[in-house]
Amino acid sequence: MKARTKCILVLLAFLSDASIGYSRPTNQKYMIKIKNVVAICLMLQTQRIAAQTDSMSHKLELSGVVILTSNGISQIPAYSLDEPAISAFFFLKLKRFSYEPDINYGINGRPWGMGNSFMYLVTDKKKLKFKSGLALGLAFSYPEVLQGGEMVKINKSERYLIAKLIPSYLISKKTTLSLIYWNAKNLEQKSINSINFLSAVLNISNVFVGQRMYCSISPQIFYLDVDGEDGLFFSPTAAFGIKKIPLYLTSQINTTLYSNMTSDPGFKWNLSLNYKFPFSK
């Protein structure tokens, strides 16, 4: 029953009681009853607001992971920083909508990538899920240019508008197959104009080795097209952790299967320490 309806019923009961029990109620008794009615209404309204706030807090979900790595490898694994880096990925979800920002810095304090993704869960079935959305990405680089007869390192940033399509299918309780498609347009149009990224990831998670240790394996094969130059790559990731501890280790490898790209990324690998939150025991 709504708080407003309860207040009306309390007020009607008061008026009924006043008309039956008191032909001429004194001002003092009348004011006491008025104060009681107001107090009850305020209490009911406060309970209603608290219930709404509690309901909202249950719908809003926040999670994320912070990563310290020996080599910053991008979400498109063909690109890497080739230096130690720290990254943070956040996931803020409200019903079917989610906001997924990421921040990537080198250990030297210079940013090398940032992203803001706005996603919508189009299909949410027991086994099949499909989400899509838009993202604004920032890519930073520090090339050396000739200035005044000397080579000087400059700061360069490029903005990308990215359309994302991500269907996934639950094969079993611990195995999920995901397809990822990104179409990125360079808003600066200084170097790269467009990027097409298509990836298939098989995620096998929480395979226990003994009673406390677990591992997860995520082999990934992806196709990358950058302004007509393309390549096919293989990039598996393995994770190792201990039950009831939010810290875990990951290692990622990226190797070229085929490429006609001018700057072939070649073989890359890293070792990372991850902290995941919130942590479920």
KEKE-3310 file (N, C-alpha, C; in steps of 0.2 Angstrom, whole numbers, plus 5000, padded with zeros to 4 digits):
npx = (5004:5003:5012:5005:4991:4990:4992:4980:4971:4974:4971:4957:4953:4957:4948:4936:4936:4937:4925:4916:4920:4922:4913:4915:4931:4945:4957:4970:4970:4966:4977:4987:4983:4984:4998:5002:4996:5003:5016:5016:5013:5025:5034:5030:5032:5046:5050:5046:5054:5066:5065:5064:5077:5085:5080:5085:5099:5101:5099:5109:5125:5142:5158:5175:5192:5209:5225:5242:5255:5269:5270:5261:5247:5235:5217:5214:5224:5235:5241:5253:5261:5274:5281:5281:5265:5250:5233:5216:5200:5182:5165:5150:5133:5116:5102:5098:5108:5125:5140:5156:5171:5189:5206:5222:5239:5257:5271:5279:5270:5264:5249:5243:5231:5214:5196:5179:5165:5148:5135:5122:5112:5105:5099:5095:5096:5095:5106:5111:5117:5118:5125:5127:5134:5142:5158:5170:5186:5203:5219:5236:5252:5270:5279:5295:5300:5308:5314:5319:5332:5334:5330:5315:5304:5286:5269:5256:5239:5224:5207:5195:5180:5170:5160:5152:5149:5144:5140:5137:5138:5133:5141:5143:5143:5155:5161:5161:5158:5162:5159:5167:5165:5172:5171:5180:5182:5193:5193:5202:5209:5222:5232:5229:5214:5202:5198:5195:5190:5188:5184:5186:5182:5186:5181:5186:5183:5188:5193:5197:5213:5218:5212:5211:5218:5215:5212:5210:5207:5209:5208:5211:5207:5209:5204:5211:5209:5217:5214:5214:5225:5228:5227:5229:5228:5234:5230:5231:5226:5230:5225:5229:5225:5220:5208:5196:5205:5207:5217:5226:5235:5239:5244:5247:5249:5253:5253:5258:5248:5245:5250:5249:5252:5260:5267:5271:5265:5271:5278:5272:5271:5266:5266:5255:5249:5233:5219:5203:5187:5170:5174:5170:5168)
npy = (4994:5011:5025:5037:5033:5026:5037:5044:5035:5034:5048:5048:5039:5046:5057:5051:5046:5057:5063:5054:5052:5064:5078:5091:5094:5098:5111:5107:5092:5090:5095:5087:5075:5079:5081:5067:5061:5068:5064:5050:5049:5055:5046:5034:5039:5041:5028:5023:5030:5025:5012:5013:5018:5007:4998:5003:5002:4989:4986:4993:4990:4988:4984:4978:4978:4979:4981:4977:4976:4968:4971:4982:4976:4979:4980:4976:4965:4966:4977:4985:4992:4989:4991:4991:4993:5000:4996:5000:4993:4996:4992:4997:4994:4996:4988:4984:4992:4998:5006:5007:5011:5012:5014:5017:5017:5020:5014:5025:5035:5041:5042:5029:5024:5026:5023:5025:5016:5014:5003:4992:4979:4969:4956:4944:4930:4913:4906:4912:4928:4945:4960:4978:4993:5010:5018:5029:5031:5035:5036:5037:5043:5045:5051:5055:5070:5081:5096:5112:5108:5097:5081:5079:5073:5072:5074:5065:5063:5053:5052:5040:5034:5021:5007:4994:4976:4962:4946:4932:4915:4903:4888:4878:4876:4882:4886:4898:4905:4918:4931:4946:4961:4976:4992:5005:5022:5035:5050:5061:5059:5059:5049:5034:5029:5020:5006:4988:4975:4959:4946:4929:4921:4909:4905:4897:4894:4895:4882:4870:4866:4855:4858:4872:4880:4887:4888:4898:4898:4906:4905:4915:4920:4932:4943:4957:4973:4986:5001:4994:4985:4970:4956:4940:4934:4925:4924:4919:4918:4915:4912:4911:4907:4908:4901:4912:4923:4939:4942:4938:4929:4933:4928:4933:4930:4935:4931:4931:4924:4926:4940:4956:4968:4984:4987:4975:4967:4956:4944:4945:4946:4945:4946:4947:4955:4954:4963:4960:4967:4969:4956:4940:4928)
npz = (5000:4996:5003:5003:5003:5015:5024:5022:5026:5040:5043:5041:5050:5062:5061:5062:5075:5082:5079:5085:5098:5104:5107:5108:5106:5115:5112:5115:5115:5102:5095:5099:5093:5079:5078:5080:5068:5058:5061:5059:5046:5041:5045:5037:5024:5024:5025:5013:5004:5008:5005:4991:4988:4992:4983:4971:4973:4973:4960:4953:4948:4951:4945:4942:4936:4941:4933:4933:4923:4914:4900:4891:4883:4870:4869:4857:4852:4843:4845:4856:4870:4873:4885:4903:4911:4918:4920:4921:4922:4921:4926:4925:4928:4925:4925:4908:4903:4901:4907:4902:4906:4902:4908:4904:4907:4906:4916:4917:4919:4908:4898:4887:4882:4882:4885:4883:4884:4880:4882:4877:4882:4871:4869:4881:4886:4893:4888:4877:4873:4869:4865:4861:4856:4857:4857:4863:4860:4865:4858:4862:4858:4856:4846:4839:4832:4820:4826:4825:4821:4829:4836:4843:4856:4854:4860:4855:4851:4847:4842:4842:4836:4840:4834:4842:4842:4851:4852:4863:4868:4879:4881:4891:4909:4912:4900:4887:4872:4862:4851:4844:4837:4831:4824:4820:4818:4814:4821:4819:4808:4804:4803:4803:4796:4797:4806:4807:4817:4821:4831:4838:4853:4865:4880:4894:4910:4928:4931:4942:4950:4960:4977:4980:4970:4954:4936:4921:4904:4889:4873:4858:4842:4829:4817:4808:4800:4794:4786:4774:4774:4781:4793:4801:4817:4832:4849:4864:4881:4898:4915:4932:4949:4966:4976:4985:4986:4980:4971:4956:4943:4926:4909:4893:4876:4859:4842:4825:4812:4799:4788:4779:4783:4785:4796:4805:4819:4825:4837:4854:4872:4889:4907:4920:4935:4943:4950:4956:4958:4963:4975:4976:4988)
capx = (5000:5007:5012:5000:4985:4990:4991:4973:4967:4975:4968:4950:4952:4957:4942:4930:4937:4936:4918:4912:4922:4922:4908:4919:4937:4949:4963:4976:4969:4966:4984:4991:4981:4986:5005:5002:4995:5009:5022:5015:5014:5032:5037:5028:5035:5053:5051:5045:5060:5072:5064:5066:5084:5087:5079:5090:5106:5101:5099:5115:5131:5149:5164:5181:5199:5215:5230:5249:5258:5276:5270:5254:5244:5229:5211:5216:5231:5240:5245:5256:5265:5281:5283:5277:5259:5245:5227:5210:5193:5177:5159:5144:5128:5109:5097:5102:5113:5131:5145:5162:5177:5195:5211:5229:5245:5263:5273:5282:5265:5261:5244:5243:5225:5208:5190:5172:5160:5141:5133:5115:5111:5099:5097:5098:5093:5099:5112:5113:5117:5120:5126:5130:5135:5146:5163:5175:5193:5209:5225:5241:5259:5275:5284:5300:5300:5313:5312:5325:5338:5335:5324:5311:5298:5280:5263:5251:5233:5219:5201:5191:5173:5170:5154:5154:5144:5147:5136:5140:5134:5135:5141:5142:5143:5162:5163:5158:5160:5160:5162:5168:5166:5173:5172:5183:5184:5198:5190:5207:5211:5229:5236:5224:5207:5197:5200:5190:5192:5184:5188:5182:5186:5183:5183:5185:5185:5187:5195:5201:5218:5218:5206:5211:5220:5211:5215:5206:5211:5204:5211:5207:5209:5206:5206:5212:5210:5218:5215:5215:5231:5225:5231:5226:5232:5232:5231:5228:5227:5229:5224:5230:5223:5219:5201:5195:5210:5205:5223:5227:5240:5238:5249:5244:5253:5250:5258:5255:5247:5246:5249:5252:5253:5267:5270:5268:5267:5276:5277:5271:5269:5266:5264:5251:5245:5227:5215:5197:5182:5170:5177:5165:5171)
capy = (5000:5017:5029:5042:5030:5025:5043:5046:5031:5037:5054:5047:5036:5051:5061:5047:5045:5064:5065:5050:5052:5071:5083:5098:5092:5103:5112:5103:5085:5090:5097:5081:5070:5081:5079:5060:5060:5070:5059:5043:5051:5056:5039:5030:5042:5039:5020:5022:5033:5020:5006:5015:5019:5001:4995:5006:5000:4982:4986:4996:4985:4990:4979:4980:4975:4984:4976:4979:4971:4969:4974:4984:4974:4983:4976:4974:4963:4967:4983:4985:4998:4987:4994:4990:4997:4999:4997:4999:4992:4997:4990:5000:4992:4997:4984:4982:4997:4998:5010:5003:5015:5009:5019:5013:5021:5017:5015:5032:5041:5044:5038:5026:5023:5027:5022:5026:5012:5014:4997:4990:4971:4968:4949:4942:4923:4909:4904:4917:4935:4950:4967:4982:5000:5015:5019:5034:5029:5039:5033:5042:5041:5050:5051:5060:5074:5086:5103:5116:5104:5092:5077:5081:5069:5076:5071:5065:5059:5053:5050:5035:5032:5014:5003:4987:4971:4957:4941:4926:4909:4898:4881:4874:4880:4885:4887:4903:4907:4925:4935:4953:4965:4983:4996:5011:5028:5040:5057:5066:5058:5061:5043:5028:5031:5015:4999:4983:4970:4953:4941:4924:4920:4903:4906:4891:4897:4891:4875:4869:4862:4854:4860:4879:4883:4887:4892:4899:4898:4910:4906:4920:4921:4938:4946:4964:4976:4993:5004:4989:4981:4965:4951:4935:4933:4921:4928:4915:4921:4910:4915:4907:4911:4904:4902:4916:4928:4943:4943:4932:4931:4931:4929:4934:4930:4937:4929:4932:4919:4929:4948:4960:4974:4987:4986:4968:4967:4951:4941:4949:4942:4949:4943:4953:4954:4957:4963:4960:4969:4966:4950:4935:4922)
capz = (5000:4995:5009:5003:5005:5022:5027:5021:5031:5047:5045:5041:5057:5067:5061:5064:5082:5085:5079:5090:5105:5107:5103:5108:5108:5117:5107:5117:5113:5095:5092:5100:5087:5073:5078:5079:5061:5054:5063:5056:5038:5039:5045:5031:5018:5025:5024:5006:5001:5010:5000:4984:4988:4993:4977:4966:4975:4971:4952:4950:4949:4949:4946:4938:4937:4940:4931:4933:4918:4911:4894:4890:4877:4869:4869:4850:4854:4839:4847:4863:4872:4873:4891:4908:4911:4923:4917:4925:4918:4926:4923:4929:4925:4927:4920:4902:4901:4905:4905:4903:4905:4904:4908:4903:4908:4906:4922:4917:4920:4902:4896:4881:4879:4886:4882:4886:4881:4882:4879:4879:4882:4867:4870:4888:4887:4898:4885:4872:4875:4863:4867:4856:4858:4855:4862:4861:4862:4864:4858:4863:4855:4858:4841:4838:4826:4819:4827:4826:4820:4834:4837:4849:4857:4855:4863:4850:4853:4841:4845:4838:4837:4839:4835:4845:4842:4855:4854:4866:4869:4885:4879:4897:4915:4913:4894:4884:4865:4861:4845:4845:4831:4831:4818:4823:4813:4817:4820:4818:4801:4803:4801:4802:4794:4799:4809:4807:4821:4822:4835:4841:4860:4869:4887:4899:4916:4934:4931:4948:4950:4967:4981:4981:4964:4948:4930:4916:4897:4884:4866:4854:4835:4827:4810:4809:4794:4795:4780:4768:4776:4785:4796:4805:4823:4838:4855:4870:4888:4903:4921:4938:4955:4972:4979:4991:4985:4974:4966:4952:4938:4919:4904:4886:4870:4853:4837:4818:4808:4792:4788:4774:4786:4784:4803:4807:4827:4827:4843:4860:4877:4895:4913:4924:4942:4942:4956:4954:4963:4970:4976:4979:4991)
cpx = (5004:5006:5006:4993:4985:4989:4984:4969:4968:4972:4960:4949:4952:4951:4936:4930:4935:4929:4914:4914:4922:4917:4911:4926:4941:4955:4969:4976:4969:4973:4988:4989:4984:4994:5006:5001:5001:5015:5022:5016:5021:5036:5036:5032:5043:5054:5050:5051:5066:5071:5066:5073:5087:5086:5084:5097:5107:5102:5106:5121:5137:5154:5169:5187:5204:5221:5237:5253:5265:5276:5262:5251:5237:5223:5211:5223:5236:5244:5247:5260:5273:5285:5279:5271:5255:5238:5221:5204:5188:5170:5154:5138:5121:5105:5101:5107:5119:5136:5152:5168:5183:5201:5218:5235:5251:5266:5277:5277:5262:5255:5245:5237:5219:5202:5184:5167:5153:5137:5126:5115:5104:5096:5100:5094:5098:5106:5115:5112:5120:5120:5129:5130:5140:5152:5167:5181:5198:5215:5231:5248:5263:5281:5289:5300:5306:5311:5318:5332:5339:5329:5321:5305:5292:5274:5258:5245:5228:5213:5198:5184:5172:5163:5156:5148:5147:5141:5140:5136:5137:5135:5140:5143:5150:5165:5159:5161:5158:5163:5162:5169:5167:5174:5174:5185:5188:5195:5195:5209:5218:5233:5232:5217:5202:5201:5194:5193:5187:5187:5183:5186:5182:5185:5181:5188:5184:5188:5200:5207:5220:5212:5206:5213:5216:5215:5209:5210:5206:5208:5207:5211:5205:5209:5206:5213:5211:5219:5217:5221:5228:5230:5227:5231:5229:5234:5228:5230:5226:5229:5225:5228:5222:5212:5201:5201:5208:5211:5224:5232:5238:5244:5246:5250:5250:5255:5254:5254:5248:5246:5252:5253:5260:5271:5268:5270:5271:5274:5277:5269:5269:5264:5261:5249:5239:5223:5208:5192:5175:5172:5172:5169:5168)
cpy = (5006:5021:5034:5039:5029:5031:5045:5042:5033:5043:5053:5043:5041:5055:5058:5047:5052:5066:5061:5051:5059:5076:5090:5096:5098:5104:5108:5096:5085:5091:5090:5076:5072:5080:5072:5058:5062:5066:5053:5044:5051:5050:5035:5033:5041:5032:5019:5025:5028:5014:5007:5015:5012:4997:4997:5003:4993:4981:4989:4992:4988:4985:4982:4976:4980:4979:4980:4974:4973:4972:4976:4981:4977:4978:4973:4971:4964:4973:4983:4991:4996:4990:4992:4995:4995:5001:4996:4998:4992:4995:4992:4998:4993:4994:4982:4987:4997:5003:5007:5007:5011:5015:5015:5018:5017:5018:5022:5037:5043:5039:5035:5024:5024:5026:5023:5022:5013:5008:4995:4982:4970:4961:4947:4935:4919:4907:4909:4924:4939:4957:4971:4989:5004:5016:5025:5033:5035:5035:5038:5039:5046:5049:5056:5064:5079:5093:5107:5113:5098:5088:5078:5076:5073:5071:5071:5061:5059:5050:5045:5034:5025:5011:4996:4982:4965:4951:4935:4921:4904:4891:4876:4879:4884:4887:4892:4904:4914:4927:4942:4956:4973:4986:5003:5016:5033:5047:5062:5065:5060:5055:5038:5031:5027:5009:4994:4977:4965:4948:4935:4922:4914:4904:4900:4893:4893:4884:4873:4864:4861:4857:4868:4882:4882:4890:4893:4900:4901:4911:4911:4920:4927:4940:4954:4967:4984:4997:5000:4984:4976:4960:4946:4933:4928:4924:4924:4919:4915:4914:4909:4911:4906:4906:4907:4922:4932:4944:4937:4934:4929:4932:4929:4934:4932:4935:4930:4926:4920:4937:4951:4967:4977:4986:4980:4968:4962:4948:4945:4944:4947:4944:4949:4950:4958:4957:4965:4962:4969:4959:4945:4929:4915)
cpz = (5000:5002:5009:5005:5012:5026:5027:5026:5038:5048:5045:5048:5063:5067:5063:5072:5085:5085:5084:5097:5108:5103:5103:5110:5110:5112:5109:5114:5105:5092:5093:5094:5081:5072:5077:5072:5057:5055:5059:5049:5036:5040:5039:5025:5018:5023:5016:5002:5002:5005:4993:4983:4988:4986:4971:4967:4973:4963:4949:4952:4947:4950:4942:4940:4936:4938:4931:4929:4916:4904:4892:4883:4876:4869:4861:4851:4850:4841:4854:4864:4872:4880:4897:4909:4917:4920:4922:4921:4923:4922:4927:4925:4928:4922:4914:4899:4905:4902:4907:4901:4906:4903:4908:4903:4908:4913:4923:4918:4914:4900:4889:4878:4884:4882:4886:4882:4884:4878:4881:4877:4878:4868:4877:4889:4891:4894:4880:4874:4869:4865:4862:4859:4855:4860:4859:4864:4861:4864:4858:4861:4856:4852:4841:4832:4826:4821:4829:4825:4825:4834:4843:4850:4858:4858:4857:4852:4847:4844:4840:4840:4835:4839:4837:4844:4846:4857:4858:4868:4874:4883:4885:4903:4915:4906:4890:4877:4864:4854:4846:4838:4833:4825:4821:4817:4817:4815:4818:4811:4800:4801:4798:4801:4798:4801:4809:4811:4822:4825:4838:4848:4863:4876:4892:4905:4922:4934:4937:4947:4958:4970:4981:4974:4958:4942:4926:4909:4892:4877:4862:4847:4832:4820:4811:4802:4796:4788:4774:4769:4781:4788:4800:4811:4828:4844:4861:4876:4893:4910:4927:4944:4961:4975:4985:4991:4979:4969:4962:4946:4931:4915:4897:4881:4864:4847:4830:4815:4800:4792:4782:4776:4786:4791:4806:4815:4829:4834:4849:4865:4883:4901:4917:4930:4941:4949:4954:4959:4959:4970:4979:4982:4990)
residu = (MET:LYS:ALA:ARG:THR:LYS:CYS:ILE:LEU:VAL:LEU:LEU:ALA:PHE:LEU:SER:ASP:ALA:SER:ILE:GLY:TYR:SER:ARG:PRO:THR:ASN:GLN:LYS:TYR:MET:ILE:LYS:ILE:LYS:ASN:VAL:VAL:ALA:ILE:CYS:LEU:MET:LEU:GLN:THR:GLN:ARG:ILE:ALA:ALA:GLN:THR:ASP:SER:MET:SER:HIS:LYS:LEU:GLU:LEU:SER:GLY:VAL:VAL:ILE:LEU:THR:SER:ASN:GLY:ILE:SER:GLN:ILE:PRO:ALA:TYR:SER:LEU:ASP:GLU:PRO:ALA:ILE:SER:ALA:PHE:PHE:PHE:LEU:LYS:LEU:LYS:ARG:PHE:SER:TYR:GLU:PRO:ASP:ILE:ASN:TYR:GLY:ILE:ASN:GLY:ARG:PRO:TRP:GLY:MET:GLY:ASN:SER:PHE:MET:TYR:LEU:VAL:THR:ASP:LYS:LYS:LYS:LEU:LYS:PHE:LYS:SER:GLY:LEU:ALA:LEU:GLY:LEU:ALA:PHE:SER:TYR:PRO:GLU:VAL:LEU:GLN:GLY:GLY:GLU:MET:VAL:LYS:ILE:ASN:LYS:SER:GLU:ARG:TYR:LEU:ILE:ALA:LYS:LEU:ILE:PRO:SER:TYR:LEU:ILE:SER:LYS:LYS:THR:THR:LEU:SER:LEU:ILE:TYR:TRP:ASN:ALA:LYS:ASN:LEU:GLU:GLN:LYS:SER:ILE:ASN:SER:ILE:ASN:PHE:LEU:SER:ALA:VAL:LEU:ASN:ILE:SER:ASN:VAL:PHE:VAL:GLY:GLN:ARG:MET:TYR:CYS:SER:ILE:SER:PRO:GLN:ILE:PHE:TYR:LEU:ASP:VAL:ASP:GLY:GLU:ASP:GLY:LEU:PHE:PHE:SER:PRO:THR:ALA:ALA:PHE:GLY:ILE:LYS:LYS:ILE:PRO:LEU:TYR:LEU:THR:SER:GLN:ILE:ASN:THR:THR:LEU:TYR:SER:ASN:MET:THR:SER:ASP:PRO:GLY:PHE:LYS:TRP:ASN:LEU:SER:LEU:ASN:TYR:LYS:PHE:PRO:PHE:SER:LYS)
# end
